[in-house]
Amino acid sequence: MIALIGYRLAELGHSQRYLPPVLLHIGLIAVLYSDNTGPALPGFAVTAAALLVVSGWLTIALVDVEDVVQRTITRAHAGSVHRVLVGTVLTVLCCAAGLSALTVAWSQVSSGFAYSAADLGTGLLGNLVCAAFGIAIALPCSGLVVRRIGYTAIAAAALFAVVLLVEQLPLAHPVVFALSAGTVPPALLVQSTLTALVALVASTLGVSAWVVRRS
């Protein structure tokens, strides 16, 4: 699996499709923390919501980086569609972890090292939780399921908005809202983490079953 993740990272890097979302995210945190005098958690609410979109964007970019022939070759070497999808998910999670760590470090430096370890840990986990939701949403919107990039963009944008804005759905909205309010109960953080993991597993298995059935 490590070799597969390395290969997928190399594909993403060589294609340069990572540049728009990653540069946009770096630009966001540069502006957000240009005058960092406020509390930590509301800023992490903004970066967590942004990372949900960025992670979904990276997922779609990585899935679509291969044409049908190359995708078949990768599947043959990996051994199964499921392994390829798990490798894709872990690859994007690695990218999201790097961006989350950069966000936390940037916020701490710009604040003059004023933030507590608890706030930084909460912000880091909140960002990763939203990244997981972004990946889970993007997989069924990618080229593996939706063949036209226009429909992919519309479907992904609509689902991102629903997950972030609809209060009744216990997905990304509760943790982003709690971060923006400046208080994140540990129980909510645990619940959101578990929900994100379940959503990620369900999305991976569902898309894998769809691809196998269509092939």
Residue frames as a rotation matrix with the C-alpha (Angstrom) as fourth column:
MET 1
0.563 0.827 0.000 0.00
0.827 -0.563 0.000 0.00
0.000 0.000 -1.000 0.00
ILE 2
0.330 -0.532 -0.780 2.90
0.210 -0.764 0.610 2.36
-0.920 -0.365 -0.141 0.71
ALA 3
-0.724 -0.616 0.312 4.21
0.392 0.005 0.920 1.82
-0.568 0.788 0.237 -2.81
LEU 4
-0.154 0.767 0.623 0.73
0.965 -0.020 0.263 2.50
0.214 0.641 -0.737 -4.22
ILE 5
0.721 0.385 -0.576 0.42
0.559 -0.815 0.155 5.73
-0.410 -0.434 -0.802 -2.23
GLY 6
-0.152 -0.867 -0.474 3.86
0.132 -0.493 0.860 6.81
-0.980 0.068 0.189 -3.45
TYR 7
-0.719 -0.071 0.691 2.83
0.671 0.188 0.717 6.06
-0.181 0.980 -0.088 -7.03
ARG 8
0.295 0.917 0.267 -0.42
0.938 -0.331 0.101 8.01
0.181 0.221 -0.958 -6.68
LEU 9
0.549 -0.193 -0.813 1.43
0.319 -0.851 0.417 10.96
-0.772 -0.488 -0.406 -5.13
ALA 10
-0.578 -0.816 0.010 3.86
0.250 -0.166 0.954 10.88
-0.777 0.554 0.300 -8.05
GLU 11
-0.388 0.533 0.752 0.97
0.912 0.107 0.395 10.85
0.130 0.839 -0.528 -10.52
LEU 12
0.666 0.698 -0.265 -0.67
0.737 -0.670 0.088 13.81
-0.116 -0.254 -0.960 -8.82
GLY 13
0.253 -0.666 -0.702 2.60
0.166 -0.685 0.710 15.70
-0.953 -0.296 -0.063 -8.65
HIS 14
-0.709 -0.569 0.416 3.53
0.459 0.076 0.885 15.02
-0.536 0.819 0.207 -12.27
SER 15
-0.100 0.767 0.633 0.09
0.975 -0.053 0.218 16.07
0.201 0.639 -0.742 -13.51
GLN 16
-0.948 -0.311 0.066 0.32
0.274 -0.903 -0.333 19.36
0.163 -0.297 0.941 -11.54
ARG 17
-0.146 0.972 0.185 -3.43
0.265 -0.142 0.954 19.15
0.953 0.188 -0.237 -10.96
TYR 18
0.134 0.141 -0.981 -2.80
0.983 0.105 0.149 19.68
0.124 -0.984 -0.124 -7.28
LEU 19
-0.761 -0.641 0.104 -1.57
0.622 -0.765 -0.164 23.23
0.185 -0.060 0.981 -7.87
PRO 20
-0.380 0.626 0.681 -4.89
-0.085 -0.756 0.649 25.16
0.921 0.189 0.341 -8.09
PRO 21
0.663 0.718 -0.213 -6.49
0.183 0.120 0.976 23.78
0.726 -0.686 -0.052 -4.89
VAL 22
0.261 -0.633 -0.729 -3.26
0.964 0.217 0.156 23.75
0.059 -0.743 0.666 -2.89
LEU 23
-0.746 -0.561 0.359 -2.27
0.565 -0.818 -0.106 27.28
0.354 0.124 0.927 -3.91
LEU 24
-0.041 0.819 0.573 -5.78
-0.084 -0.574 0.815 28.53
0.996 -0.015 0.092 -3.17
HIS 25
0.739 0.316 -0.596 -5.62
0.498 0.340 0.798 26.99
0.454 -0.886 0.094 0.30
ILE 26
-0.185 -0.883 -0.432 -2.19
0.982 -0.178 -0.058 28.45
-0.025 -0.435 0.900 1.00
GLY 27
-0.677 0.000 0.736 -3.42
0.250 -0.941 0.229 31.83
0.693 0.339 0.637 -0.22
LEU 28
0.407 0.908 0.098 -6.43
0.099 -0.150 0.984 31.57
0.908 -0.390 -0.151 2.10
ILE 29
0.637 -0.172 -0.751 -4.37
0.767 0.232 0.598 30.87
0.072 -0.957 0.279 5.21
ALA 30
-0.526 -0.839 0.141 -1.88
0.829 -0.543 -0.136 33.60
0.190 0.046 0.981 4.24
VAL 31
-0.414 0.469 0.780 -4.70
-0.050 -0.868 0.495 36.17
0.909 0.166 0.383 4.13
LEU 32
0.586 0.751 -0.303 -6.50
0.217 0.215 0.952 34.72
0.781 -0.624 -0.037 7.15
TYR 33
0.644 -0.407 -0.648 -3.43
0.751 0.172 0.638 34.86
-0.149 -0.897 0.416 9.35
SER 34
-0.017 -0.645 0.764 -1.91
0.628 -0.602 -0.494 38.07
0.778 0.471 0.416 8.02
ASP 35
-0.463 -0.062 0.884 -3.17
-0.556 -0.757 -0.344 39.88
0.691 -0.651 0.316 11.12
ASN 36
0.022 0.443 -0.896 -3.72
0.273 0.860 0.431 37.12
0.962 -0.254 -0.102 13.63
THR 37
-0.778 -0.266 0.569 -4.82
-0.397 -0.493 -0.774 38.63
0.486 -0.829 0.278 16.92
GLY 38
0.154 0.951 0.269 -8.02
-0.918 0.037 0.396 36.68
0.366 -0.308 0.878 17.58
PRO 39
0.178 -0.003 0.984 -8.76
-0.656 0.745 0.121 33.31
-0.733 -0.667 0.130 19.16
ALA 40
-0.750 -0.660 0.037 -7.60
-0.443 0.543 0.713 30.14
-0.491 0.519 -0.700 17.46
LEU 41
-0.546 0.491 0.679 -10.75
0.396 0.865 -0.307 28.11
-0.739 0.101 -0.667 16.84
PRO 42
0.520 0.784 -0.339 -12.80
0.004 -0.400 -0.917 30.51
-0.854 0.475 -0.211 14.65
GLY 43
0.036 -0.585 -0.810 -9.90
-0.930 -0.316 0.187 30.69
-0.365 0.747 -0.556 12.22
PHE 44
-0.871 -0.367 0.327 -9.75
-0.274 0.915 0.298 26.90
-0.408 0.170 -0.897 12.10
ALA 45
0.041 0.951 0.306 -13.46
0.225 0.290 -0.930 26.87
-0.974 0.107 -0.202 11.20
VAL 46
0.579 0.116 -0.807 -12.63
-0.642 -0.545 -0.539 28.76
-0.502 0.831 -0.240 8.01
THR 47
-0.380 -0.820 -0.429 -9.67
-0.922 0.298 0.248 26.52
-0.075 0.489 -0.869 7.11
ALA 48
-0.670 0.189 0.718 -11.64
-0.043 0.956 -0.291 23.34
-0.741 -0.225 -0.632 7.91
ALA 49
0.464 0.886 -0.003 -14.47
0.031 -0.020 -0.999 24.35
-0.886 0.463 -0.036 5.58
ALA 50
0.436 -0.382 -0.815 -11.94
-0.873 -0.400 -0.280 25.27
-0.219 0.833 -0.508 2.90
LEU 51
-0.631 -0.763 0.139 -10.06
-0.717 0.643 0.269 21.99
-0.295 0.070 -0.953 3.33
LEU 52
-0.059 0.703 0.709 -13.27
0.066 0.711 -0.700 20.04
-0.996 0.005 -0.089 2.78
VAL 53
0.860 0.390 -0.329 -13.51
-0.244 -0.251 -0.937 21.58
-0.448 0.886 -0.120 -0.68
VAL 54
0.156 -0.899 -0.410 -9.77
-0.986 -0.166 -0.013 21.31
-0.057 0.406 -0.912 -1.35
SER 55
-0.576 -0.370 0.729 -9.68
-0.442 0.891 0.102 17.62
-0.688 -0.264 -0.676 -0.40
GLY 56
0.360 0.781 0.510 -12.65
0.194 0.472 -0.860 16.90
-0.913 0.409 0.019 -2.61
TRP 57
0.784 -0.148 -0.603 -11.00
-0.585 -0.502 -0.637 18.79
-0.209 0.852 -0.480 -5.45
LEU 58
-0.273 -0.962 -0.011 -7.78
-0.938 0.264 0.226 16.80
-0.214 0.072 -0.974 -5.00
THR 59
-0.292 0.241 0.925 -9.74
-0.094 0.956 -0.279 13.54
-0.952 -0.168 -0.257 -4.95
ILE 60
0.767 0.632 0.107 -11.47
0.083 0.067 -0.994 14.29
-0.636 0.772 -0.001 -8.25
ALA 61
0.538 -0.649 -0.538 -8.17
-0.841 -0.453 -0.296 15.47
-0.052 0.612 -0.789 -9.77
LEU 62
-0.460 -0.781 0.422 -6.36
-0.756 0.594 0.274 12.30
-0.465 -0.193 -0.864 -8.71
VAL 63
0.031 0.553 0.833 -9.11
0.131 0.824 -0.552 9.95
-0.991 0.126 -0.047 -9.89
ASP 64
0.886 0.462 0.032 -9.29
0.120 -0.162 -0.980 11.69
-0.447 0.872 -0.199 -13.26
VAL 65
0.227 -0.880 -0.417 -5.53
-0.731 -0.437 0.524 11.92
-0.643 0.186 -0.743 -13.80
GLU 66
-0.738 -0.468 0.486 -5.56
-0.105 0.791 0.602 8.50
-0.667 0.393 -0.633 -15.50
ASP 67
-0.279 0.653 -0.704 -7.36
-0.947 -0.064 0.316 7.61
0.162 0.755 0.636 -18.70
VAL 68
0.702 0.690 0.174 -9.26
-0.710 0.698 0.097 4.33
-0.055 -0.192 0.980 -19.03
VAL 69
0.624 -0.527 -0.577 -6.26
0.001 0.739 -0.674 2.35
0.781 0.420 0.462 -20.26
GLN 70
-0.433 -0.849 0.303 -3.89
-0.299 -0.181 -0.937 3.62
0.850 -0.496 -0.175 -17.56
ARG 71
-0.042 0.524 0.851 -6.58
-0.997 -0.072 -0.005 3.03
0.059 -0.849 0.525 -14.94
THR 72
0.889 0.366 -0.275 -6.84
-0.386 0.922 -0.019 -0.60
0.247 0.123 0.961 -16.04
ILE 73
0.182 -0.915 -0.360 -3.08
0.105 0.382 -0.918 -1.04
0.978 0.129 0.166 -15.82
THR 74
-0.514 -0.341 0.787 -2.96
-0.665 -0.421 -0.617 0.49
0.541 -0.841 -0.011 -12.34
ARG 75
0.413 0.763 0.497 -5.79
-0.910 0.365 0.196 -1.77
-0.032 -0.533 0.846 -11.22
ALA 76
0.800 -0.150 -0.581 -3.99
-0.081 0.932 -0.352 -4.85
0.594 0.329 0.734 -12.56
HIS 77
-0.242 -0.969 -0.042 -0.78
0.024 0.037 -0.999 -3.96
0.970 -0.243 0.014 -10.71
ALA 78
-0.457 0.114 0.882 -2.61
-0.828 -0.416 -0.375 -3.05
0.325 -0.902 0.284 -7.50
GLY 79
-0.998 0.042 -0.046 -4.64
0.052 0.964 -0.261 -6.24
0.033 -0.263 -0.964 -7.55
SER 80
-0.248 0.968 -0.039 -8.16
0.968 0.246 -0.045 -4.82
-0.034 -0.049 -0.998 -7.25
VAL 81
0.001 0.384 0.923 -10.31
0.360 -0.862 0.358 -1.74
0.933 0.331 -0.139 -7.66
HIS 82
0.883 0.396 -0.251 -10.71
0.344 -0.183 0.921 -1.63
0.319 -0.900 -0.298 -3.91
ARG 83
0.239 -0.882 -0.407 -6.96
0.875 0.014 0.483 -1.34
-0.420 -0.472 0.775 -3.32
VAL 84
-0.493 -0.392 0.776 -6.66
0.747 -0.648 0.148 1.44
0.445 0.653 0.613 -5.89
LEU 85
0.336 0.713 0.616 -9.47
0.201 -0.693 0.693 3.40
0.920 -0.109 -0.376 -4.25
VAL 86
0.853 -0.102 -0.512 -8.03
0.517 0.019 0.856 2.90
-0.077 -0.995 0.069 -0.77
GLY 87
-0.179 -0.983 0.034 -4.68
0.957 -0.166 0.239 4.09
-0.230 0.076 0.970 -2.11
THR 88
-0.289 0.165 0.943 -6.37
0.517 -0.802 0.299 7.14
0.805 0.574 0.146 -3.61
VAL 89
0.757 0.645 0.101 -8.14
0.219 -0.397 0.891 7.97
0.615 -0.653 -0.442 -0.35
LEU 90
0.624 -0.583 -0.520 -4.95
0.691 0.102 0.715 7.58
-0.364 -0.806 0.467 1.70
THR 91
-0.355 -0.759 0.546 -3.00
0.919 -0.390 0.055 9.69
0.171 0.521 0.836 -0.79
VAL 92
0.015 0.435 0.900 -5.43
0.220 -0.879 0.422 12.59
0.975 0.192 -0.109 -0.50
LEU 93
0.917 0.290 -0.273 -5.51
0.303 -0.063 0.951 12.17
0.258 -0.955 -0.145 3.28
CYS 94
0.106 -0.958 -0.265 -1.72
0.961 0.030 0.274 12.54
-0.255 -0.284 0.924 3.29
CYS 95
-0.496 -0.227 0.838 -2.06
0.586 -0.799 0.131 15.77
0.640 0.556 0.530 1.32
ALA 96
0.461 0.770 0.440 -4.80
0.093 -0.535 0.839 16.98
0.882 -0.346 -0.319 3.67
ALA 97
0.736 -0.261 -0.625 -2.68
0.675 0.201 0.710 16.13
-0.060 -0.944 0.324 6.71
GLY 98
-0.355 -0.924 0.139 0.17
0.935 -0.354 0.038 18.18
0.014 0.143 0.990 5.28
LEU 99
-0.349 0.303 0.887 -2.10
0.248 -0.883 0.400 21.16
0.904 0.359 0.233 4.63
SER 100
0.756 0.641 -0.133 -3.66
0.253 -0.098 0.962 20.82
0.604 -0.761 -0.236 8.10
ALA 101
0.361 -0.718 -0.596 -0.23
0.906 0.117 0.407 20.78
-0.222 -0.686 0.692 9.74
LEU 102
-0.592 -0.557 0.583 0.79
0.712 -0.700 0.053 23.81
0.378 0.447 0.811 7.69
THR 103
0.151 0.760 0.632 -2.37
0.159 -0.650 0.743 25.64
0.976 -0.011 -0.219 8.77
VAL 104
0.863 0.185 -0.470 -1.83
0.462 0.088 0.883 24.91
0.204 -0.979 -0.009 12.45
ALA 105
-0.020 -0.961 -0.276 1.86
0.972 -0.084 0.222 25.84
-0.236 -0.263 0.935 12.31
TRP 106
-0.502 -0.131 0.855 1.13
0.554 -0.808 0.202 29.05
0.664 0.575 0.478 10.38
SER 107
0.510 0.786 0.349 -1.56
0.156 -0.484 0.861 30.09
0.846 -0.384 -0.369 12.86
GLN 108
0.737 -0.262 -0.623 0.73
0.671 0.165 0.723 29.47
-0.086 -0.951 0.298 15.81
VAL 109
-0.358 -0.929 0.091 3.65
0.931 -0.347 0.114 31.40
-0.074 0.126 0.989 14.35
SER 110
-0.395 0.249 0.884 1.46
0.380 -0.832 0.404 34.32
0.836 0.496 0.235 13.26
SER 111
0.710 0.702 0.055 -0.09
0.196 -0.272 0.942 34.52
0.677 -0.658 -0.331 16.73
GLY 112
0.033 -0.782 0.622 3.31
-0.745 -0.434 -0.506 34.76
0.666 -0.447 -0.598 18.38
PHE 113
-0.588 -0.227 -0.776 2.96
0.123 0.924 -0.363 31.24
0.799 -0.309 -0.516 19.78
ALA 114
-0.695 0.391 0.603 -0.05
-0.706 -0.528 -0.472 32.34
0.133 -0.754 0.643 21.83
TYR 115
0.267 0.899 -0.348 -2.32
-0.794 0.410 0.450 29.36
0.547 0.156 0.823 21.17
SER 116
0.055 -0.179 0.982 -2.61
-0.824 0.547 0.146 26.40
-0.564 -0.818 -0.117 23.52
ALA 117
-0.901 -0.427 -0.073 -1.77
-0.407 0.778 0.479 22.86
-0.148 0.461 -0.875 22.52
ALA 118
-0.474 0.806 0.354 -5.40
0.408 0.557 -0.723 21.89
-0.780 -0.198 -0.593 23.10
ASP 119
0.407 0.627 -0.664 -6.66
-0.291 -0.600 -0.745 24.51
-0.866 0.497 -0.062 20.62
LEU 120
-0.254 -0.591 -0.766 -4.05
-0.937 -0.046 0.347 23.49
-0.241 0.805 -0.542 18.06
GLY 121
-0.945 -0.074 0.317 -4.95
-0.050 0.995 0.084 19.82
-0.322 0.064 -0.945 18.44
THR 122
-0.071 0.995 0.075 -8.65
0.333 0.095 -0.938 20.59
-0.940 -0.042 -0.338 18.12
GLY 123
0.346 0.154 -0.926 -8.01
-0.657 -0.665 -0.356 22.66
-0.670 0.731 -0.129 15.01
LEU 124
-0.653 -0.668 -0.357 -5.84
-0.735 0.445 0.512 19.97
-0.183 0.596 -0.782 13.45
LEU 125
-0.812 0.391 0.434 -8.43
0.314 0.918 -0.240 17.25
-0.492 -0.058 -0.868 14.06
GLY 126
0.170 0.925 -0.340 -11.27
0.090 -0.358 -0.929 19.47
-0.981 0.127 -0.144 12.90
ASN 127
0.017 -0.263 -0.965 -9.45
-0.901 -0.422 0.099 20.14
-0.434 0.867 -0.244 9.64
LEU 128
-0.904 -0.418 -0.090 -8.79
-0.419 0.822 0.385 16.43
-0.087 0.385 -0.919 9.08
VAL 129
-0.460 0.825 0.327 -12.40
0.364 0.511 -0.779 15.53
-0.810 -0.240 -0.535 9.84
CYS 130
0.416 0.628 -0.658 -13.63
-0.328 -0.571 -0.752 17.99
-0.848 0.529 -0.031 7.21
ALA 131
-0.366 -0.627 -0.687 -11.02
-0.904 0.065 0.422 16.70
-0.220 0.776 -0.591 4.76
ALA 132
-0.915 0.056 0.399 -12.37
0.055 0.998 -0.013 13.17
-0.399 0.010 -0.917 5.24
PHE 133
0.077 0.997 -0.007 -15.90
0.284 -0.029 -0.958 14.39
-0.956 0.072 -0.286 4.51
GLY 134
0.228 -0.050 -0.972 -14.62
-0.753 -0.642 -0.144 16.12
-0.617 0.765 -0.184 1.38
ILE 135
-0.786 -0.567 -0.249 -13.03
-0.605 0.620 0.499 12.92
-0.129 0.543 -0.830 0.09
ALA 136
-0.684 0.583 0.439 -16.13
0.346 0.788 -0.509 10.87
-0.642 -0.196 -0.741 0.91
ILE 137
0.335 0.831 -0.444 -18.31
-0.046 -0.457 -0.888 13.30
-0.941 0.318 -0.115 -1.05
ALA 138
0.064 -0.386 -0.920 -15.94
-0.871 -0.472 0.137 13.62
-0.487 0.793 -0.366 -4.01
LEU 139
-0.776 -0.453 0.439 -15.44
-0.233 0.853 0.467 9.91
-0.586 0.260 -0.768 -4.73
PRO 140
-0.204 0.745 0.635 -19.00
0.710 0.559 -0.427 9.25
-0.673 0.364 -0.644 -6.01
CYS 141
0.723 0.425 -0.545 -18.87
-0.014 -0.779 -0.627 12.55
-0.691 0.461 -0.557 -7.93
SER 142
-0.204 -0.935 -0.289 -15.59
-0.466 -0.167 0.869 11.67
-0.861 0.312 -0.401 -9.68
GLY 143
-0.169 0.046 -0.984 -15.05
-0.985 0.024 0.171 10.28
0.031 0.999 0.041 -13.14
LEU 144
-0.985 -0.158 0.063 -15.42
-0.164 0.981 -0.106 6.73
-0.045 -0.115 -0.992 -11.81
VAL 145
-0.435 0.899 0.052 -19.16
0.641 0.350 -0.683 7.34
-0.633 -0.264 -0.728 -11.47
VAL 146
0.638 0.621 -0.456 -19.99
0.176 -0.694 -0.699 10.63
-0.750 0.365 -0.552 -13.23
ARG 147
0.228 -0.586 0.777 -18.51
0.918 0.396 0.029 10.66
-0.325 0.707 0.629 -16.71
ARG 148
0.305 -0.068 0.950 -18.76
0.613 -0.750 -0.250 14.39
0.729 0.658 -0.187 -17.52
ILE 149
-0.615 -0.698 -0.367 -16.61
0.732 -0.331 -0.596 16.90
0.294 -0.635 0.714 -15.67
GLY 150
-0.648 0.448 0.616 -19.37
-0.328 -0.894 0.306 19.52
0.687 -0.004 0.726 -15.75
TYR 151
0.474 0.849 -0.234 -21.79
-0.194 0.360 0.913 17.23
0.859 -0.387 0.335 -13.95
THR 152
0.080 -0.555 -0.828 -19.00
0.830 0.497 -0.253 16.27
0.552 -0.667 0.500 -11.54
ALA 153
-0.854 -0.460 0.244 -18.38
0.293 -0.811 -0.507 19.91
0.431 -0.361 0.827 -10.64
ILE 154
-0.263 0.843 0.470 -22.09
-0.570 -0.529 0.629 20.67
0.778 -0.102 0.619 -10.16
ALA 155
0.565 0.501 -0.655 -22.75
0.138 0.726 0.674 17.55
0.813 -0.471 0.342 -8.06
ALA 156
-0.177 -0.730 -0.661 -19.67
0.867 0.203 -0.456 18.05
0.467 -0.653 0.596 -5.88
ALA 157
-0.849 -0.140 0.509 -20.36
-0.010 -0.960 -0.281 21.77
0.528 -0.244 0.814 -5.31
ALA 158
0.087 0.969 0.233 -23.98
-0.522 -0.155 0.839 21.06
0.848 -0.194 0.493 -4.34
LEU 159
0.585 0.119 -0.802 -22.99
0.437 0.787 0.436 18.30
0.683 -0.606 0.408 -1.91
PHE 160
-0.551 -0.813 -0.191 -20.20
0.669 -0.292 -0.684 20.39
0.500 -0.504 0.704 -0.38
ALA 161
-0.637 0.366 0.678 -22.74
-0.408 -0.907 0.107 23.16
0.654 -0.208 0.727 0.28
VAL 162
0.449 0.867 -0.215 -25.26
-0.303 0.374 0.877 20.75
0.841 -0.328 0.430 1.80
VAL 163
0.305 -0.400 -0.864 -22.72
0.731 0.680 -0.057 19.11
0.611 -0.615 0.500 4.10
LEU 164
-0.721 -0.693 -0.029 -21.33
0.572 -0.571 -0.589 22.45
0.391 -0.441 0.808 5.28
LEU 165
-0.838 0.349 0.419 -24.54
-0.358 -0.932 0.059 24.48
0.411 -0.100 0.906 5.57
VAL 166
0.125 0.958 -0.258 -27.43
-0.291 0.284 0.914 22.15
0.949 -0.040 0.314 6.42
GLU 167
-0.336 -0.269 0.903 -27.72
-0.895 -0.208 -0.395 22.19
0.294 -0.941 -0.171 10.18
GLN 168
0.567 0.703 0.429 -29.87
-0.803 0.588 0.099 19.06
-0.183 -0.400 0.898 10.39
LEU 169
0.784 -0.342 -0.518 -27.15
-0.020 0.821 -0.571 16.81
0.620 0.458 0.637 8.90
PRO 170
0.858 -0.472 0.201 -24.66
-0.248 -0.040 0.968 15.62
-0.449 -0.880 -0.152 11.54
LEU 171
0.681 -0.649 0.339 -21.73
0.705 0.454 -0.546 15.76
0.200 0.610 0.766 9.13
ALA 172
-0.348 -0.914 0.207 -19.30
0.811 -0.404 -0.423 18.66
0.470 0.021 0.882 8.70
HIS 173
0.135 0.461 0.877 -21.66
0.078 -0.887 0.455 21.44
0.988 0.007 -0.155 9.81
PRO 174
0.925 0.305 -0.227 -21.62
0.243 -0.016 0.970 20.69
0.292 -0.952 -0.089 13.58
VAL 175
0.302 -0.882 -0.363 -17.83
0.896 0.133 0.423 20.70
-0.325 -0.453 0.830 13.91
VAL 176
-0.457 -0.437 0.775 -17.39
0.712 -0.702 0.025 23.78
0.533 0.563 0.632 11.70
PHE 177
0.398 0.693 0.602 -20.10
0.078 -0.679 0.730 25.63
0.914 -0.244 -0.324 13.63
ALA 178
0.884 -0.096 -0.458 -18.53
0.468 0.160 0.869 24.64
-0.010 -0.982 0.186 16.96
LEU 179
-0.149 -0.988 0.040 -15.11
0.985 -0.145 0.092 25.82
-0.085 0.053 0.995 15.80
SER 180
-0.326 0.067 0.943 -16.57
0.430 -0.878 0.211 29.14
0.841 0.475 0.258 14.68
ALA 181
0.718 0.657 0.230 -18.24
0.041 -0.370 0.928 29.53
0.694 -0.657 -0.293 18.08
GLY 182
0.004 -0.849 0.529 -14.91
-0.709 -0.375 -0.598 28.99
0.706 -0.372 -0.603 19.80
THR 183
-0.260 -0.038 0.965 -15.93
-0.848 0.486 -0.210 25.91
-0.461 -0.873 -0.159 21.79
VAL 184
-0.012 0.202 -0.979 -15.76
-0.693 0.704 0.154 22.31
0.721 0.680 0.131 20.60
PRO 185
0.481 0.224 0.847 -17.01
-0.820 0.456 0.346 19.72
-0.309 -0.862 0.403 23.09
PRO 186
-0.600 -0.787 0.142 -14.80
-0.701 0.603 0.382 16.60
-0.386 0.130 -0.913 23.11
ALA 187
-0.235 0.594 0.769 -17.87
0.179 0.804 -0.566 14.40
-0.955 0.005 -0.295 22.56
LEU 188
0.768 0.523 -0.370 -18.72
-0.210 -0.341 -0.916 16.31
-0.606 0.781 -0.152 19.37
LEU 189
0.095 -0.829 -0.551 -15.16
-0.981 -0.173 0.090 15.99
-0.170 0.532 -0.829 18.11
VAL 190
-0.716 -0.315 0.623 -15.19
-0.316 0.942 0.114 12.22
-0.623 -0.115 -0.774 18.71
GLN 191
0.166 0.885 0.435 -18.62
0.248 0.389 -0.887 11.85
-0.954 0.255 -0.155 17.11
SER 192
0.727 0.083 -0.682 -17.61
-0.543 -0.539 -0.644 13.88
-0.421 0.838 -0.347 14.05
THR 193
-0.335 -0.926 -0.176 -14.40
-0.900 0.259 0.350 11.88
-0.278 0.275 -0.920 13.67
LEU 194
-0.616 0.158 0.772 -16.25
0.045 0.985 -0.165 8.56
-0.787 -0.067 -0.614 13.77
THR 195
0.506 0.863 0.002 -18.92
0.121 -0.069 -0.990 9.83
-0.854 0.501 -0.139 11.39
ALA 196
0.421 -0.434 -0.796 -16.26
-0.856 -0.482 -0.189 11.01
-0.301 0.761 -0.574 8.94
LEU 197
-0.674 -0.709 0.210 -14.52
-0.622 0.697 0.358 7.63
-0.400 0.111 -0.910 9.06
VAL 198
-0.251 0.677 0.692 -17.81
0.304 0.734 -0.607 5.78
-0.919 0.058 -0.390 8.47
ALA 199
0.712 0.523 -0.469 -18.66
-0.213 -0.477 -0.853 8.09
-0.669 0.707 -0.228 5.57
LEU 200
0.015 -0.811 -0.585 -15.21
-0.963 -0.170 0.210 7.58
-0.270 0.560 -0.783 4.06
VAL 201
-0.781 -0.277 0.560 -15.42
-0.223 0.961 0.165 3.78
-0.584 0.004 -0.812 4.31
ALA 202
0.095 0.918 0.385 -18.98
0.333 0.336 -0.881 3.69
-0.938 0.212 -0.274 2.96
SER 203
0.644 0.103 -0.758 -18.08
-0.553 -0.622 -0.555 5.95
-0.529 0.776 -0.344 0.04
THR 204
-0.384 -0.880 -0.278 -15.00
-0.879 0.257 0.401 3.88
-0.281 0.399 -0.873 -0.84
LEU 205
-0.712 0.154 0.685 -16.88
0.087 0.988 -0.131 0.59
-0.697 -0.033 -0.716 -0.69
GLY 206
0.343 0.939 -0.008 -19.85
0.171 -0.070 -0.983 1.97
-0.924 0.336 -0.184 -2.62
VAL 207
0.478 -0.242 -0.844 -17.76
-0.800 -0.516 -0.306 3.40
-0.361 0.822 -0.440 -5.44
SER 208
-0.649 -0.752 0.112 -15.65
-0.663 0.632 0.400 0.24
-0.372 0.185 -0.910 -5.55
ALA 209
-0.384 0.600 0.702 -18.79
0.309 0.800 -0.515 -1.90
-0.870 0.019 -0.493 -5.93
TRP 210
0.627 0.623 -0.469 -20.09
-0.172 -0.476 -0.862 0.45
-0.760 0.621 -0.191 -8.64
VAL 211
0.049 -0.709 -0.703 -16.84
-0.963 -0.221 0.156 0.23
-0.266 0.670 -0.693 -10.64
VAL 212
-0.805 -0.348 0.480 -16.70
-0.284 0.937 0.203 -3.57
-0.521 0.027 -0.853 -10.38
ARG 213
-0.009 0.906 0.423 -20.33
0.351 0.399 -0.847 -3.86
-0.936 0.141 -0.322 -11.50
ARG 214
0.707 0.286 -0.647 -19.74
-0.390 -0.605 -0.694 -1.55
-0.590 0.743 -0.316 -14.48
SER 215
-0.159 -0.889 -0.429 -16.52
-0.928 -0.014 0.373 -3.27
-0.338 0.457 -0.823 -15.60
